[in-house]
């Protein structure tokens, strides 16, 4: 049953590859999700494994060390190889409405690009991989998928995130 949900979810996200732009000094998500909604997101890039492995990572506190993770995982099996056009999945995660109604999926996607102290994000714009024309993102809202399955020990978002990774491969920049 989970396989049907994962296949449906994946069809939606692969048809929804969107651009990130920075007109002026402000990040914009093309066709992005509304604010304060929850769901899953994927980051795609046209950067090669060699470029990821040799990247200069963000120096922001707790940002993901892109170069180290990519170098350690480059030759492992079960790394996700899903592509749409010339872009491949390198990261996925969940985003939802945070404490006291702040945050959400849109905000989490933006965080992956602009970073934030202590957020555990990629902080892409603060790395040597900051050419936004080489990045895309995708998302699926919880409200867009039907799911009846449960795994008792995990919240729904973590269930779907983990099961997608097990089914389609682990994105190379996902640390856990």
N, C-alpha and C positions, 0 to 999 in steps of 0.2 A: 504493500500500500504506500509506503514512504517513497518508493521509486516513482510512482505516478505523480506525487506531489512535487518531487525534485525535478522531474522532467518538465512539468508544467511551469514551475518557477523558473527553470533555466531558459525555456523558450521565451518567456517574457523578458528576462534580463538581456538575453543575447540580441533581441530586437530593439533594445533601448540604449544603444551606445550613444553617449552624449559628450559634448565638448566642455572643457573648462577654459575660461578666458580671463584675462586680466586687463580690461580696459582701464587705463590710468593705473591706479595702484590697488584696485579693488577686485577681488575674485568674483566671478560670476559662473553659475552652473547653468548651462544651456538646458532647457527643458527639465529643470530640476524638480524634485519632489516639493510639495508644499512644506511650510514650517510646522513644527510640532506634530509630526507623524512618525510612525515607526515602521521598520522593515529591514531588509538586507541590502547591502551594496557590494559592488565589485569595482575594482580598479584595473584598467587595462593599460598597457604601454606598448610602444614599438621599440623601446630600448632593448638591446640584446642582453643575454646573461653576462657577457663580458663587461658591458657598460654598467650593469647593475653591480657587479662584483668590484669594479674599480671606482665606483662613485664616491664622492666626498659626501658623507652623511650630514644631516643637520646636527648642530651643536646644542640644540634646545634640550633641556633636561627631560629625560625619559623618552626621547624620540627613538624610533626604531632604527637601529644601525643597518641600513639597507645593504651596504657593501658586505658586511660580515655575514649576514643571514644568506644573501645570494651566493656568496662564495662557498659557504658550508653546505649548501643544498643543491648546488648546480648539477651534480652527477647522481643524485639520488633518484630512485624509482618513485613512482606515484606523485611526481610533481605535475601540477596541472598544465596541460598543453592546449587548452581550449583557446581558439582564436576566432575573432570576427574581423574580417578584412585583414589588415596587417597588424592588428592589435591583439595581444594575448593577455589573459587574466594573470595578474601577479599578486593580487590581494583581494580579500573579501572580508566583510564584517557585518555587524548588526548595529543599528542605531535606533534609538527610541527616545521618547519623552523622558527627560531626566528628573531629578529632584525638583520639587516645587514647580513643575510645569515648564522648566527650561530645557533647552536642548531638543534633539530630535535627529532624524535621519539626515535631513539637509545639512544641519549643523555639523554632524559627524563627518560627512563627506568633505565639507569645506575644511574641517580640522585636519584631515589627511593631507591636504595641500598646503595650508598655511601653518600648521603646527599649533602648538600651545604648550606651555610649560607643564610638564607632568601628565600629558594626555595619552602617552603611548602611541602617538600618531607617526606617520611616515614623514611629515613636515616636508613634503616634496619641493615646495618653493624655496626652501632653505638648503637644498642639496645641489649637487652638480647636475642633477637630472631635472632641472626646473623648466625645460622647454615644454610648455603646456600643449603645444601642437602634437606632442608625442604621447599624450595621455588622454584617456577617455574614462568615463565612469558609467555605471549602470545601476539600477536599483529595482526593487520590487517591494511594494507596500504589503503589510500583513493583510490588508483588506482586499488585495487582488488575488489571493490564493485561498483555495479551500483545503483544509487539512483536518483530518479526524484522528490522526495518529498522535500518540504521546509516548514520550520516554519519561518515566516518572521522576528521575533524578535531575533533569535539566529543564530550565525554562524554555518556552517554545522557540525563542530566537536562537538560543544556543543549540537547540536540537537541530534546527534547520541549517544553521551555519556549519555545524560539524558533519551532519549527514551529507550536505552538498559536497563538502571537501572529500569525504570518504568515497562518494559516488563518482565525482568528476576529477579528482586529483587535488592535492594540497597546493594552493598558490605559493609560489616560491618565497614571497616576502611575509607570509603569515608566520608569526613566531610560535603560536600555540593553537 
